[in-house]
Amino acid sequence: MKFAVEGWSPEYGAPMDAAELTDPANPPDLDVEVPVAEWAPRSPGPATVAPESVLFTDGVRRVEARVWVTADDGATHQGICASYASGVVRAAGPRATLVHHRVMRGLFCPAPSAEPIVTRHATFPVNAVSGDSFDLLSQALQHQMGVLEAKVAAEAEVDMGDQRALLLVDGPLKQVSGGVGYIKTHHVAYLPVDLHPVVAALAPGQRTPLFLATAKGGRSRYSWYQRLPGASGHPWAGVIRAEVSADCPVPQAAARADQVAATLPRFASQAHKDPRAPQNLHPIAGLERELRRRLGDPALLYRGLRAAAAT
């Protein structure tokens, strides 16, 4: 019997679960860059220009407390008080520097008469939710964090300067037109099974040809898979998916894909330092740590909520 051990620590799940992969909303166009019959691993061309700097964006979230909110009609609803943040770190040369961030807080609950919770250390504005199950509350928090990430990434685009800067957005690309979406975990089976050997054959720093994926709402992205160094075991080990807006011409998207393929390997994390290596890139891991610190002391915020509830 042959088997492979997943490189990610079990508490983080797995970057890909074959049993949970869903089909895309629309079949992808696989003949974008080359005909599907010519699919093979691709290395960055000699004309690939390295970016002068790379901007990494990401977000974090934390539930500070579960609360029970009594509405004017006497009904009691479950809610959560949460903090979330997004930021941008610039990597230029050997240094990575936090250049922009925002911290937000919120009370997520369905009570129509809910009011902001004001404590000594923070205010939690109301975010209306359609129900009070914890799943719905958590999804609402995740959505607001995604909105904040998109806003911070769009603000970072203004700071990019010339076109030699590369903006990497952790997660699927949303409203950011000039960035690159960086997806660590695979939930959608974009490629047919007969193209999986192309992914398995990728060497570190190589990518697949581009394919065009279109979401339910009509939002289209050029996408590709790439392997990072430092992973071993199963055929999809160390493989990430990246995407750019389909508003640009195919040659421009291919050039950006080559640039990403040439740039990311030097930021790949190592297993002895990161439980999600190599996909959790060093600057992103550092940004997550700094953003969690800027969320504030959880014990202090919790005591503030308890004190506000008692008044």
C-alpha positions, 0 to 999 in steps of 0.5 A: 500500500502506498500513501502520502501524509498531508503537509498541513497540520490536522487542525487546519484541515486540508488544502484540498478534500477530493470528497468535498470538491464541487463543480464550477457554476459554469464550465471553464474555458480551457483553450484560453492560452493554448488548446487543451490538447497542448496543456503542459507545465509552463515555466516563466519566459525569459521576458518575465519582469520581476516586481519591484515590490509585492503587496500582500493583503489579508484579514483576520477575525475573532469572536470576543463574546457570545451575547443574548439580546432581548428585543423590545417585544421581549424576544431573546436572540443570540448574537456575537460581538466580534473584531476583524481587521485587514491590512497590507504588507509591502515586501521590497528586498529583504524587508516586509513592512505594514503599510496600511490596515483597518480594524473594525468591530461589530455586534452581529444579531437579528434583533430588530431593536438592537443598539450598538454596544459601547464599552470602556475600550471599544464600540460594537456597531450593529450588523443585522443578521437574518437568524441567530444560529451560530453558523449564520452569525459566523457567516455574517462576520466572514462576509463583513471581513471580506468586504473590509479586505476588498476595501483595504485592497482597493485602497492599496491599489492606489499605493501601488505606484507603477506597474512593476508592483504586484498586489496579491490578495489572499483569497478569491479576487473580488472588486480589486481590478489590478490585483491577483487572487491567491487561493490556498485551499481548493473547493471547486474542481475546475479541471477535468480529471484527464488534466490532473496529470498536468498539475501533478507534473508541475515543478516548483515555480511552474504553472498550468496554462490559463483557463477562464472561469465564470461565476454565477453572477457573470464575474469572469477571471483568468485562473491557473494552478502553480506549485510552490517549493517545499511540498512533497507527497500527493500530486496536489501538494503545495499547489495553489490557484491564482486568478486575475481579472478577465478584463485584460487581454490574454497576453497581459494575463499570461504575462502576469501569471508568469510574473506570479510564478516567478515571484511566489517561490521565494515567499513560500513557508517551511513546514518547521515554521508554519503548519500551513506550509508552503501555501501560507506565505511568509508575509501573509503569516506575519501580517496575520500575526500583526493584525491579531495583535492590533485587534487588542487584548481579548481578555480586556475586551471581554471584561469590558463587555461584561461590565457594559452588560451589568450596567 
